[in-house]
């Protein structure tokens, strides 16, 4: 699906250096808000942005202040899974 936005040129130049850069900036904003709101999973946002690695996506999200809620039990479970690979 294509979406078209009309943004005043002076504001567009503040957001990105070029029209193609503005397209990417808008796409990233949609992905970030989708993940923040819970409407998109990180996998769906990766697909939207064309990011191949989940580690790269994790870095992208962290760089933009998006962190996943994790309980101590979640962290313990993840640690157990990671440790099971070394056994």
URTAWO-V780231 format. One record per pair of residues at least 12 apart in sequence whose C-alpha atoms are under 10 Angstrom apart, sorted by the first residue. I is the first residue (numbers start at 0). GAP is how many residues later the second one is. Records with the same first field share a line. If there is no record, write none. Layout:
I->GAP / GAP
This chain:
3->19
4->18 / 21
6->15
23->25
26->18 / 21 / 22
27->17 / 18 / 20 / 21 / 32 / 33 / 36
28->35
29->15 / 18 / 19
30->13 / 14 / 15 / 16 / 17 / 18 / 30
31->13 / 28 / 29 / 32 / 33 / 34
32->12 / 33
34->26 / 31 / 32 / 33
35->25 / 29 / 30 / 31 / 32
41->12 / 15 / 16 / 19 / 26
42->14
44->12 / 16
45->12 / 14
